[in-house]
Amino acid sequence: MRSWTSPTVPRIPGEASDQPILVHDSSTARLTEIGTGQGEISMYVCGITPYDATHLGHAATYLLFDELYRTCLDAGKHVRYVQNVTDVDDPLLERAVQTGEDWTVIAERETELFREDMTALRVIAPDAYIGAVEAIPDIVSAVAALRDRGAAYDVDGDIYFSVAAAPDFGTVSRLPIAEMIRLSGERGGDPDRPGKKDPLDPLLWKAERPGEPAWDTALGHGRPGWHIECTAIATTHLGPTIDVQGGGDDLVFPHHEMSAAHAEVASGRHPFAHAYVHQALVGYDGEKMSKSRGNLVLVSALRRRGVDPMAIRIALLRHPHTTAWEWHDEEIEAATAKLTSWREAFSRPSASPAAELVRRLRHALRDGQDTSAAVDAVDAWVAAGGADRAAPVDAATAVDALLGIV
């Protein structure tokens, strides 16, 4: 699948910091260092289900991992970044029925709008951008491997994964079983289906249903389940063990728990990811911002209003990614004013040096991607009067390189 064009990320002049890169690992609730081994840092981030446009909750998620990518680049690390598109799944098919449009038309239109939003926000594109449809051969192979290991079984033509086959199941979310069952029912699972060995067993392959798309494969005529999609794409393009698995925190369970279980049973290796990093939910009008609720603030709608995408970026980066927060419409006005002050300071010929700004930016971003502290650091530099004649260039370069704002 075609991705989008990445922005040019400049190199900050001078010596790079040797401070380790720490991330908030959801599975341990601790800061965890990444990039300690040789070679590249591998990062898999769950992408969109393209049945509607990019809202600010999505944008916050992809900005979080863009910041992590930029932080790794500044540390001299090579990043291998993979993202999927769930371009066939129940929500997309349901939207097609509601609107009377072909599901493939909806998927392509909304994926293209997502590309445009990411380009406008200056988000670095993944090295591999893979749709579920194009990954079906890899998904079939992954399901077959789980069958060979005795970890899959049939229920009326559908194929399910047995969580009992995964000895480390539960270590990603660390939730009680009752809570897992509740969330499974709310988030695409079918815990009450007769014939399953365990209520938590997730669908690997869905046999053809009337009026739904299906593919002829060695597993039969059907389509993939949700969790195995990401397992197959991640392991095909990054290998059996990765550094970072990421997404919104509503994916911790069941999606990331199940994806990890699939991968670990197939490879025999634990853990699937050394760190699980998540963006806390963004609310609006008192509820989680979501397509199902319809309480969306869309990136594309803000852009059509003439809002500078860099102001959107600042508005989102002002909030720590570990804490849920609620969007208020006046945030755009405040972020726009902030952006104007930053740009004016970058053009000034005198004031305080930028070396301290660079140090503070690096410290904030390597200490668990504290983008709020990074934004505060730029504000403090601006309030101090900018930088000396040479330093405005360095400051602007640092803010471009590390915060993606120009």
KEKE-3310 file (N, C-alpha, C; in steps of 0.2 Angstrom, whole numbers, plus 5000, padded with zeros to 4 digits):
npx = (5004:5002:5011:5014:5023:5037:5042:5057:5070:5080:5097:5103:5115:5131:5136:5127:5116:5120:5110:5099:5085:5070:5054:5037:5031:5017:5014:5021:5020:5031:5045:5055:5070:5074:5082:5095:5102:5112:5111:5095:5080:5065:5048:5031:5016:4999:4987:4974:4957:4949:4935:4931:4935:4952:4952:4956:4960:4966:4976:4984:4989:4997:5006:5013:5021:5028:5035:5043:5050:5058:5065:5073:5080:5088:5096:5104:5100:5094:5078:5066:5050:5034:5017:5000:4985:4968:4960:4949:4936:4924:4918:4920:4913:4900:4898:4898:4886:4877:4879:4877:4888:4902:4913:4926:4928:4925:4936:4948:4946:4945:4958:4966:4963:4968:4982:4984:4982:4992:5003:5001:5003:5016:5021:5032:5033:5029:5041:5035:5019:5005:4991:4977:4971:4981:4990:4984:4990:5001:4994:4986:4997:5001:4990:4990:5002:4999:4989:4996:5004:4994:4986:4975:4958:4942:4926:4911:4916:4923:4939:4947:4958:4967:4968:4973:4984:4994:5006:5010:4999:4990:5000:5002:4991:4988:4975:4961:4952:4938:4937:4943:4934:4923:4928:4932:4919:4915:4923:4924:4925:4918:4913:4902:4899:4893:4902:4915:4931:4935:4929:4937:4944:4950:4944:4952:4951:4938:4924:4916:4902:4886:4885:4897:4914:4926:4940:4948:4957:4970:4964:4951:4936:4935:4939:4951:4953:4954:4965:4975:4979:4988:4998:5003:5007:5017:5026:5031:5037:5045:5050:5051:5052:5050:5055:5046:5028:5014:5000:4983:4977:4966:4968:4976:4969:4957:4967:4981:4985:4981:4987:5000:5000:4997:5009:5019:5016:5017:5031:5037:5044:5046:5046:5034:5035:5047:5043:5027:5019:5007:4995:4985:4967:4958:4946:4930:4917:4913:4915:4924:4933:4927:4923:4912:4904:4902:4907:4917:4932:4939:4954:4955:4944:4948:4959:4953:4946:4956:4966:4982:4992:5003:4999:4989:4997:5005:4995:4991:5003:5005:4999:5002:5005:5002:4991:4973:4963:4953:4947:4946:4938:4944:4958:4964:4965:4974:4985:4988:4992:5003:5012:5014:5021:5033:5038:5041:5051:5061:5065:5072:5086:5094:5097:5095:5106:5104:5108:5104:5090:5090:5096:5086:5075:5079:5081:5068:5061:5067:5065:5053:5045:5040:5031:5024:5033:5043:5037:5034:5048:5051:5043:5048:5061:5057:5051:5062:5068:5073:5087:5105:5114:5118:5111:5097:5095:5099:5090:5078:5080:5082:5069:5062:5068:5065:5052:5045:5040:5038)
npy = (4994:5011:5024:5040:5055:5058:5071:5081:5078:5088:5088:5091:5103:5100:5090:5074:5070:5058:5053:5040:5032:5032:5024:5024:5010:5001:4988:4986:4997:5005:5016:5011:5007:5008:5003:4998:4987:4981:4988:4992:5001:4993:4997:4995:5001:5002:5005:5014:5010:5012:5020:5032:5049:5056:5059:5070:5062:5051:5058:5062:5050:5046:5056:5055:5043:5048:5058:5049:5042:5053:5056:5045:5046:5057:5052:5045:5033:5020:5018:5006:5006:5001:5001:4997:4996:4993:4988:4980:4975:4973:4986:4994:4987:4988:5002:5003:4997:5006:5018:5014:5013:5006:4995:4996:5008:5017:5014:5017:5030:5036:5032:5039:5052:5051:5050:5063:5071:5066:5070:5084:5087:5084:5071:5058:5046:5028:5015:5003:5002:4994:4986:4976:4968:4966:4959:4946:4934:4932:4932:4921:4911:4913:4909:4896:4892:4893:4883:4872:4871:4867:4877:4882:4881:4874:4882:4879:4881:4893:4899:4899:4905:4898:4904:4897:4891:4900:4903:4915:4923:4938:4946:4958:4967:4964:4962:4958:4942:4943:4956:4956:4948:4956:4968:4962:4959:4971:4976:4971:4957:4940:4934:4926:4916:4901:4885:4889:4886:4894:4909:4920:4917:4922:4927:4920:4917:4921:4913:4914:4925:4929:4942:4948:4952:4940:4929:4916:4904:4893:4891:4891:4899:4915:4928:4938:4938:4951:4953:4944:4949:4961:4954:4946:4955:4963:4953:4948:4959:4964:4954:4941:4947:4963:4980:4991:4991:4999:5011:5018:5018:5011:4999:4991:4980:4971:4970:4971:4962:4950:4950:4949:4937:4928:4930:4926:4912:4907:4909:4905:4913:4925:4941:4947:4961:4972:4984:4991:5004:5018:5029:5039:5041:5053:5065:5073:5084:5078:5064:5050:5053:5047:5037:5029:5036:5048:5060:5069:5079:5083:5082:5086:5094:5105:5109:5113:5124:5133:5132:5132:5118:5116:5122:5114:5103:5108:5110:5097:5091:5098:5090:5078:5061:5050:5052:5053:5066:5080:5088:5105:5118:5130:5128:5128:5141:5146:5138:5142:5156:5153:5147:5157:5166:5158:5157:5170:5172:5164:5171:5182:5192:5192:5188:5176:5161:5145:5133:5128:5126:5116:5105:5104:5100:5088:5081:5080:5073:5061:5056:5047:5053:5066:5077:5088:5095:5098:5107:5117:5120:5127:5137:5144:5147:5156:5166:5171:5178:5173:5169:5171:5178:5167:5157:5157:5150:5137:5135:5134:5124:5113:5113:5110:5097:5089:5092:5093:5105:5119)
npz = (5000:4996:5005:5013:5009:5018:5029:5028:5040:5049:5055:5071:5075:5082:5097:5100:5113:5126:5134:5139:5129:5135:5137:5141:5147:5145:5149:5160:5168:5170:5166:5152:5145:5128:5112:5116:5111:5097:5080:5072:5078:5080:5076:5078:5074:5077:5064:5055:5054:5040:5039:5042:5044:5050:5067:5081:5091:5085:5078:5089:5093:5082:5082:5094:5091:5081:5087:5095:5085:5080:5091:5092:5080:5082:5092:5085:5080:5069:5063:5060:5054:5055:5049:5049:5039:5043:5031:5028:5038:5051:5056:5044:5034:5039:5039:5025:5022:5028:5021:5008:4999:4990:5000:4997:4990:5001:5009:5002:5000:5013:5018:5009:5013:5026:5023:5018:5029:5038:5031:5031:5045:5046:5049:5050:5038:5039:5036:5030:5024:5027:5020:5027:5017:5007:5014:5016:5011:5020:5033:5032:5032:5045:5052:5049:5054:5068:5069:5066:5078:5087:5092:5087:5082:5075:5074:5068:5055:5056:5062:5077:5090:5103:5119:5129:5125:5126:5136:5142:5142:5145:5151:5145:5147:5160:5167:5176:5173:5172:5169:5156:5149:5149:5142:5130:5124:5122:5113:5100:5101:5104:5116:5121:5112:5107:5107:5108:5116:5126:5133:5130:5118:5103:5086:5072:5058:5048:5041:5025:5024:5019:5007:5011:5009:5003:5003:4993:5000:5008:5020:5018:5011:5015:5027:5036:5054:5066:5076:5072:5060:5063:5070:5059:5050:5057:5061:5049:5043:5053:5061:5074:5086:5093:5096:5100:5102:5097:5100:5102:5119:5120:5114:5121:5127:5119:5109:5108:5118:5112:5100:5103:5110:5099:5091:5100:5103:5090:5087:5098:5107:5120:5127:5114:5111:5117:5123:5127:5121:5123:5118:5128:5129:5120:5124:5121:5123:5135:5133:5127:5112:5097:5083:5083:5093:5087:5091:5085:5082:5068:5059:5046:5045:5053:5045:5034:5038:5038:5048:5054:5051:5060:5071:5076:5078:5089:5099:5102:5106:5118:5128:5140:5135:5143:5150:5150:5142:5139:5124:5120:5111:5111:5112:5100:5097:5107:5104:5091:5093:5101:5091:5083:5091:5093:5080:5077:5087:5082:5071:5077:5080:5092:5110:5122:5122:5113:5116:5129:5127:5117:5125:5135:5127:5122:5134:5139:5129:5128:5140:5142:5132:5135:5129:5133:5142:5133:5125:5134:5136:5124:5125:5136:5132:5122:5129:5136:5127:5115:5105:5103:5089:5081:5086:5084:5072:5076:5086:5079:5070:5080:5085:5074:5071:5082:5087:5076:5071:5061)
capx = (5000:5006:5012:5014:5030:5040:5046:5065:5071:5086:5101:5104:5122:5134:5136:5121:5116:5120:5105:5095:5079:5065:5047:5032:5029:5011:5014:5025:5019:5037:5049:5059:5075:5074:5088:5101:5105:5115:5106:5089:5075:5059:5042:5025:5010:4992:4984:4967:4951:4947:4928:4929:4941:4956:4951:4962:4963:4971:4982:4988:4993:5003:5011:5017:5026:5032:5040:5048:5054:5062:5070:5078:5085:5092:5101:5109:5097:5090:5072:5062:5044:5029:5010:4995:4978:4963:4955:4943:4934:4916:4916:4920:4908:4894:4898:4896:4879:4874:4879:4876:4894:4906:4917:4933:4928:4926:4943:4953:4945:4947:4965:4969:4962:4973:4988:4984:4982:4998:5008:5000:5005:5023:5022:5037:5029:5032:5044:5031:5012:5003:4984:4976:4969:4987:4993:4981:4994:5005:4989:4985:5002:5002:4985:4992:5007:4996:4986:5002:5006:4989:4984:4969:4952:4936:4919:4906:4919:4927:4945:4948:4964:4966:4972:4976:4990:4999:5008:5011:4993:4988:5005:5002:4986:4987:4969:4957:4948:4931:4937:4945:4928:4919:4931:4931:4912:4914:4928:4925:4925:4912:4914:4896:4898:4893:4907:4922:4934:4936:4926:4942:4947:4948:4944:4958:4948:4930:4921:4912:4896:4882:4886:4903:4920:4929:4945:4949:4964:4971:4960:4944:4934:4934:4943:4955:4952:4958:4972:4980:4981:4994:5003:5006:5011:5023:5032:5033:5041:5050:5053:5047:5052:5051:5056:5040:5022:5011:4994:4979:4977:4960:4971:4979:4965:4961:4971:4988:4986:4980:4992:5006:4999:4998:5016:5023:5015:5020:5038:5040:5048:5043:5040:5034:5038:5051:5039:5021:5018:5001:4992:4979:4961:4956:4939:4926:4910:4912:4916:4930:4932:4927:4919:4905:4900:4901:4909:4924:4935:4943:4960:4954:4940:4952:4963:4948:4945:4962:4970:4989:4993:5008:4996:4986:5003:5007:4989:4991:5009:5004:4996:5006:5002:5000:4985:4967:4962:4947:4949:4942:4939:4949:4965:4967:4967:4980:4991:4990:4996:5010:5015:5016:5027:5039:5041:5044:5057:5066:5068:5075:5094:5097:5094:5099:5108:5099:5111:5100:5084:5092:5097:5079:5071:5081:5079:5060:5058:5070:5062:5046:5042:5036:5030:5022:5038:5046:5033:5036:5055:5052:5040:5053:5066:5054:5050:5069:5070:5076:5094:5110:5114:5119:5107:5090:5095:5100:5084:5073:5082:5080:5061:5060:5070:5063:5045:5042:5036:5042)
capy = (5000:5018:5028:5047:5058:5060:5078:5081:5079:5090:5086:5096:5103:5098:5083:5072:5068:5051:5051:5034:5034:5029:5025:5022:5003:5000:4981:4986:5003:5008:5018:5006:5009:5005:5004:4996:4982:4983:4988:4997:5000:4991:4999:4993:5005:5000:5010:5016:5006:5018:5020:5039:5053:5056:5064:5072:5056:5047:5062:5062:5044:5046:5061:5052:5039:5052:5060:5044:5041:5059:5056:5040:5048:5062:5048:5041:5026:5018:5015:5002:5008:4998:5003:4993:4999:4988:4990:4975:4973:4974:4993:4997:4984:4991:5009:5003:4995:5012:5023:5011:5014:5000:4996:4997:5015:5020:5012:5021:5038:5038:5031:5045:5058:5050:5052:5070:5073:5065:5075:5091:5087:5083:5065:5053:5040:5021:5011:4999:5004:4988:4985:4969:4964:4964:4955:4940:4928:4932:4931:4914:4907:4914:4905:4889:4890:4892:4877:4867:4871:4865:4883:4885:4876:4876:4882:4880:4884:4899:4897:4902:4904:4895:4907:4892:4889:4905:4903:4922:4927:4942:4950:4964:4971:4963:4963:4952:4938:4946:4963:4954:4946:4962:4972:4958:4959:4978:4978:4966:4950:4937:4929:4922:4912:4893:4881:4891:4883:4899:4915:4925:4915:4927:4924:4920:4917:4921:4910:4919:4927:4932:4949:4951:4950:4934:4927:4909:4903:4887:4891:4891:4905:4919:4934:4937:4941:4958:4953:4940:4954:4964:4949:4943:4960:4964:4948:4947:4964:4966:4948:4938:4951:4970:4984:4994:4990:5005:5013:5021:5014:5006:4993:4987:4974:4964:4969:4970:4956:4945:4950:4946:4929:4925:4930:4922:4905:4905:4909:4902:4918:4930:4944:4949:4967:4974:4989:4993:5011:5019:5036:5040:5043:5061:5066:5079:5084:5073:5057:5048:5055:5041:5037:5026:5041:5054:5067:5070:5085:5081:5086:5088:5100:5111:5112:5117:5131:5137:5131:5129:5111:5116:5124:5107:5099:5111:5109:5090:5090:5101:5086:5071:5055:5045:5054:5055:5073:5082:5093:5111:5121:5136:5126:5130:5148:5146:5135:5147:5161:5150:5146:5164:5168:5154:5159:5177:5172:5161:5176:5188:5192:5193:5186:5171:5155:5140:5126:5125:5124:5109:5101:5103:5096:5081:5077:5079:5068:5054:5054:5045:5057:5071:5082:5094:5098:5100:5113:5122:5122:5131:5143:5147:5150:5162:5171:5174:5183:5170:5167:5175:5179:5161:5152:5156:5144:5131:5133:5133:5117:5109:5112:5106:5090:5085:5093:5093:5111:5124)
capz = (5000:4996:5011:5011:5008:5024:5029:5029:5047:5050:5060:5076:5075:5089:5099:5102:5120:5127:5138:5136:5127:5140:5135:5146:5145:5148:5152:5167:5171:5171:5161:5150:5140:5121:5108:5120:5107:5091:5074:5072:5083:5077:5079:5075:5077:5074:5060:5055:5051:5036:5038:5043:5044:5055:5072:5085:5095:5080:5077:5095:5093:5077:5084:5099:5088:5077:5092:5097:5079:5079:5096:5090:5074:5085:5096:5080:5079:5063:5065:5055:5057:5051:5051:5045:5038:5043:5026:5028:5045:5052:5056:5038:5031:5042:5036:5018:5022:5030:5016:5001:4995:4990:5005:4994:4989:5007:5012:4998:5001:5020:5018:5006:5018:5032:5021:5018:5036:5041:5027:5033:5051:5046:5052:5047:5035:5040:5030:5027:5026:5024:5021:5028:5011:5003:5019:5017:5011:5027:5038:5031:5034:5052:5055:5048:5059:5074:5068:5067:5085:5091:5096:5083:5082:5071:5076:5062:5049:5058:5066:5083:5093:5110:5123:5134:5122:5127:5143:5145:5140:5151:5154:5142:5150:5167:5169:5179:5168:5171:5165:5150:5146:5147:5136:5124:5122:5119:5108:5094:5102:5105:5122:5122:5106:5109:5104:5110:5122:5131:5131:5127:5112:5098:5079:5068:5051:5048:5035:5021:5026:5014:5006:5014:5005:5006:4998:4992:5003:5011:5026:5016:5008:5021:5028:5043:5061:5068:5080:5068:5055:5065:5071:5053:5047:5061:5061:5042:5041:5058:5064:5079:5092:5091:5101:5102:5099:5100:5097:5107:5125:5120:5110:5126:5127:5118:5103:5109:5121:5108:5095:5107:5111:5093:5089:5105:5102:5083:5087:5104:5110:5124:5124:5107:5111:5123:5127:5124:5122:5121:5119:5132:5125:5120:5125:5118:5125:5140:5131:5122:5105:5094:5077:5085:5096:5082:5094:5082:5079:5062:5057:5039:5045:5055:5040:5029:5041:5038:5054:5052:5054:5065:5077:5078:5081:5096:5103:5104:5110:5125:5133:5141:5132:5148:5154:5146:5142:5134:5119:5120:5105:5112:5112:5094:5097:5111:5100:5085:5096:5103:5085:5080:5095:5091:5073:5078:5090:5078:5067:5080:5080:5098:5116:5126:5118:5112:5119:5134:5124:5114:5131:5138:5122:5122:5140:5140:5124:5130:5147:5142:5127:5138:5124:5136:5145:5127:5122:5139:5135:5119:5128:5141:5127:5118:5135:5138:5122:5109:5105:5100:5081:5078:5089:5081:5067:5080:5089:5074:5068:5085:5086:5068:5071:5088:5088:5069:5070:5057)
cpx = (5004:5006:5011:5022:5032:5043:5053:5066:5078:5090:5103:5112:5125:5134:5129:5122:5117:5115:5101:5088:5074:5058:5043:5029:5022:5010:5017:5023:5025:5040:5054:5064:5074:5081:5095:5105:5109:5109:5100:5084:5068:5053:5036:5019:5004:4989:4977:4963:4948:4939:4926:4936:4945:4954:4957:4964:4968:4977:4987:4992:4998:5008:5016:5022:5030:5037:5045:5053:5060:5067:5075:5083:5090:5098:5105:5106:5094:5084:5069:5055:5039:5022:5006:4989:4973:4958:4950:4942:4927:4914:4915:4915:4901:4893:4896:4889:4875:4873:4878:4882:4898:4911:4924:4934:4929:4933:4948:4952:4947:4955:4969:4969:4967:4980:4989:4985:4989:5004:5007:5003:5013:5025:5027:5033:5033:5036:5040:5024:5008:4995:4983:4974:4976:4991:4990:4985:4998:5000:4988:4990:5003:4996:4987:4997:5004:4992:4991:5004:5000:4985:4978:4964:4946:4930:4915:4910:4924:4933:4946:4955:4963:4970:4976:4983:4996:5001:5008:5005:4991:4993:5006:4997:4986:4981:4966:4953:4941:4931:4939:4939:4924:4922:4931:4925:4911:4918:4930:4925:4918:4912:4908:4895:4898:4899:4914:4924:4934:4933:4931:4945:4945:4948:4950:4956:4941:4928:4917:4905:4892:4883:4892:4909:4923:4935:4946:4956:4964:4966:4953:4942:4931:4938:4946:4952:4956:4965:4977:4983:4988:4999:5007:5010:5017:5028:5035:5038:5046:5053:5049:5047:5054:5052:5050:5034:5018:5004:4990:4978:4971:4962:4974:4976:4959:4966:4978:4990:4986:4985:4999:5006:5000:5005:5020:5022:5018:5027:5041:5044:5044:5048:5040:5037:5041:5047:5033:5019:5011:4999:4986:4973:4960:4949:4936:4919:4908:4913:4922:4928:4932:4922:4912:4901:4898:4904:4916:4926:4940:4949:4959:4949:4943:4956:4959:4946:4951:4967:4977:4990:4998:5005:4992:4991:5004:5001:4989:4997:5009:5002:5000:5002:5000:4994:4979:4966:4956:4949:4944:4943:4944:4956:4968:4969:4974:4986:4993:4994:5003:5014:5018:5022:5033:5042:5044:5050:5063:5069:5072:5082:5097:5093:5098:5101:5103:5102:5106:5093:5085:5092:5090:5075:5073:5080:5072:5058:5061:5068:5055:5042:5037:5036:5028:5028:5043:5043:5035:5043:5055:5048:5044:5058:5063:5053:5057:5071:5073:5083:5099:5110:5114:5114:5100:5090:5095:5093:5078:5074:5080:5073:5059:5061:5066:5055:5041:5038:5041:5038)
cpy = (5006:5021:5035:5049:5060:5067:5076:5083:5082:5087:5092:5097:5102:5091:5081:5070:5060:5048:5045:5036:5029:5030:5022:5015:5002:4993:4981:4992:5006:5011:5012:5009:5005:5007:5003:4991:4986:4984:4993:4996:4999:4993:4998:4997:5003:5006:5011:5010:5012:5018:5028:5043:5053:5061:5065:5066:5052:5051:5062:5056:5044:5051:5058:5047:5043:5055:5055:5042:5047:5058:5050:5042:5053:5058:5044:5034:5026:5015:5012:5002:5005:5000:4999:4998:4993:4989:4984:4973:4975:4981:4996:4994:4987:4998:5008:5001:5002:5017:5021:5012:5007:5001:4998:5005:5019:5020:5016:5028:5040:5037:5037:5051:5057:5052:5059:5073:5072:5069:5082:5092:5085:5076:5061:5047:5033:5019:5006:5001:4998:4987:4977:4965:4962:4959:4948:4934:4927:4930:4923:4909:4908:4910:4898:4887:4889:4885:4871:4866:4869:4871:4886:4879:4879:4877:4884:4884:4890:4896:4902:4901:4902:4899:4903:4890:4894:4906:4910:4926:4931:4947:4956:4969:4970:4964:4957:4949:4941:4952:4961:4952:4952:4966:4968:4959:4966:4980:4973:4959:4947:4931:4924:4917:4905:4890:4883:4887:4888:4905:4920:4923:4919:4923:4925:4921:4916:4918:4915:4919:4930:4939:4952:4948:4944:4932:4919:4908:4895:4886:4890:4898:4910:4925:4934:4941:4947:4957:4949:4945:4957:4960:4947:4949:4962:4959:4947:4953:4966:4960:4946:4942:4958:4974:4988:4992:4996:5006:5017:5016:5010:5000:4989:4980:4975:4964:4968:4964:4950:4944:4947:4939:4926:4924:4926:4914:4903:4905:4906:4906:4923:4935:4946:4956:4969:4980:4990:5000:5014:5027:5036:5043:5051:5061:5072:5078:5079:5066:5056:5050:5049:5041:5034:5031:5047:5060:5068:5077:5082:5085:5089:5094:5106:5114:5116:5124:5136:5137:5129:5123:5111:5118:5118:5103:5101:5109:5102:5088:5093:5096:5080:5065:5050:5046:5056:5062:5074:5088:5099:5115:5127:5134:5128:5137:5149:5144:5139:5153:5159:5149:5152:5167:5164:5156:5166:5177:5169:5166:5182:5187:5192:5190:5181:5165:5150:5133:5123:5123:5117:5104:5099:5099:5089:5077:5076:5073:5061:5052:5052:5049:5062:5077:5089:5098:5101:5107:5119:5125:5128:5138:5147:5151:5157:5168:5175:5178:5180:5168:5172:5175:5172:5156:5152:5150:5138:5129:5131:5126:5112:5108:5108:5098:5086:5086:5093:5099:5116:5130)
cpz = (5000:5002:5009:5011:5015:5024:5030:5036:5047:5055:5065:5076:5082:5091:5101:5109:5120:5132:5135:5134:5131:5137:5141:5144:5149:5151:5159:5171:5173:5165:5159:5144:5133:5117:5112:5116:5101:5085:5075:5077:5079:5080:5075:5078:5073:5070:5060:5052:5047:5034:5039:5043:5050:5060:5076:5089:5091:5079:5083:5095:5088:5078:5089:5096:5083:5081:5094:5091:5079:5085:5095:5085:5077:5089:5091:5079:5072:5066:5059:5058:5052:5054:5047:5044:5038:5038:5024:5035:5046:5052:5049:5034:5033:5039:5029:5017:5023:5025:5009:4997:4995:4996:5003:4993:4995:5010:5009:5000:5008:5021:5015:5010:5024:5029:5020:5024:5039:5037:5030:5040:5052:5050:5048:5044:5038:5034:5027:5029:5023:5026:5023:5022:5007:5008:5020:5016:5018:5032:5038:5033:5042:5055:5055:5053:5066:5075:5069:5074:5090:5095:5092:5083:5078:5075:5070:5056:5050:5062:5071:5086:5101:5115:5128:5131:5123:5134:5146:5143:5146:5153:5150:5145:5157:5170:5172:5173:5167:5167:5158:5146:5144:5142:5130:5120:5119:5114:5102:5095:5103:5110:5123:5117:5108:5104:5105:5116:5128:5129:5128:5121:5106:5091:5075:5060:5051:5041:5032:5024:5020:5013:5009:5009:5008:5000:4998:4995:5005:5017:5024:5013:5014:5021:5035:5048:5062:5070:5076:5062:5057:5067:5065:5050:5051:5061:5054:5041:5046:5062:5070:5085:5090:5097:5104:5098:5102:5097:5103:5113:5125:5116:5115:5126:5124:5113:5104:5113:5117:5102:5097:5108:5105:5091:5094:5104:5095:5084:5093:5108:5114:5127:5117:5106:5117:5127:5123:5126:5119:5122:5123:5128:5126:5120:5122:5120:5130:5139:5127:5115:5101:5088:5079:5089:5092:5085:5092:5081:5074:5061:5050:5040:5048:5050:5035:5032:5041:5044:5052:5055:5060:5072:5080:5081:5088:5101:5106:5108:5117:5130:5134:5138:5137:5151:5149:5147:5138:5130:5120:5114:5105:5112:5105:5094:5101:5107:5094:5088:5098:5097:5082:5084:5094:5085:5073:5081:5086:5073:5070:5080:5086:5104:5119:5121:5118:5114:5124:5132:5121:5120:5134:5134:5122:5128:5141:5135:5126:5137:5146:5137:5130:5134:5128:5139:5139:5125:5128:5138:5130:5121:5132:5137:5124:5123:5137:5133:5116:5110:5102:5092:5078:5080:5087:5076:5071:5083:5085:5071:5073:5085:5080:5069:5076:5089:5081:5067:5066:5056)
residu = (MET:ARG:SER:TRP:THR:SER:PRO:THR:VAL:PRO:ARG:ILE:PRO:GLY:GLU:ALA:SER:ASP:GLN:PRO:ILE:LEU:VAL:HIS:ASP:SER:SER:THR:ALA:ARG:LEU:THR:GLU:ILE:GLY:THR:GLY:GLN:GLY:GLU:ILE:SER:MET:TYR:VAL:CYS:GLY:ILE:THR:PRO:TYR:ASP:ALA:THR:HIS:LEU:GLY:HIS:ALA:ALA:THR:TYR:LEU:LEU:PHE:ASP:GLU:LEU:TYR:ARG:THR:CYS:LEU:ASP:ALA:GLY:LYS:HIS:VAL:ARG:TYR:VAL:GLN:ASN:VAL:THR:ASP:VAL:ASP:ASP:PRO:LEU:LEU:GLU:ARG:ALA:VAL:GLN:THR:GLY:GLU:ASP:TRP:THR:VAL:ILE:ALA:GLU:ARG:GLU:THR:GLU:LEU:PHE:ARG:GLU:ASP:MET:THR:ALA:LEU:ARG:VAL:ILE:ALA:PRO:ASP:ALA:TYR:ILE:GLY:ALA:VAL:GLU:ALA:ILE:PRO:ASP:ILE:VAL:SER:ALA:VAL:ALA:ALA:LEU:ARG:ASP:ARG:GLY:ALA:ALA:TYR:ASP:VAL:ASP:GLY:ASP:ILE:TYR:PHE:SER:VAL:ALA:ALA:ALA:PRO:ASP:PHE:GLY:THR:VAL:SER:ARG:LEU:PRO:ILE:ALA:GLU:MET:ILE:ARG:LEU:SER:GLY:GLU:ARG:GLY:GLY:ASP:PRO:ASP:ARG:PRO:GLY:LYS:LYS:ASP:PRO:LEU:ASP:PRO:LEU:LEU:TRP:LYS:ALA:GLU:ARG:PRO:GLY:GLU:PRO:ALA:TRP:ASP:THR:ALA:LEU:GLY:HIS:GLY:ARG:PRO:GLY:TRP:HIS:ILE:GLU:CYS:THR:ALA:ILE:ALA:THR:THR:HIS:LEU:GLY:PRO:THR:ILE:ASP:VAL:GLN:GLY:GLY:GLY:ASP:ASP:LEU:VAL:PHE:PRO:HIS:HIS:GLU:MET:SER:ALA:ALA:HIS:ALA:GLU:VAL:ALA:SER:GLY:ARG:HIS:PRO:PHE:ALA:HIS:ALA:TYR:VAL:HIS:GLN:ALA:LEU:VAL:GLY:TYR:ASP:GLY:GLU:LYS:MET:SER:LYS:SER:ARG:GLY:ASN:LEU:VAL:LEU:VAL:SER:ALA:LEU:ARG:ARG:ARG:GLY:VAL:ASP:PRO:MET:ALA:ILE:ARG:ILE:ALA:LEU:LEU:ARG:HIS:PRO:HIS:THR:THR:ALA:TRP:GLU:TRP:HIS:ASP:GLU:GLU:ILE:GLU:ALA:ALA:THR:ALA:LYS:LEU:THR:SER:TRP:ARG:GLU:ALA:PHE:SER:ARG:PRO:SER:ALA:SER:PRO:ALA:ALA:GLU:LEU:VAL:ARG:ARG:LEU:ARG:HIS:ALA:LEU:ARG:ASP:GLY:GLN:ASP:THR:SER:ALA:ALA:VAL:ASP:ALA:VAL:ASP:ALA:TRP:VAL:ALA:ALA:GLY:GLY:ALA:ASP:ARG:ALA:ALA:PRO:VAL:ASP:ALA:ALA:THR:ALA:VAL:ASP:ALA:LEU:LEU:GLY:ILE:VAL)
# end
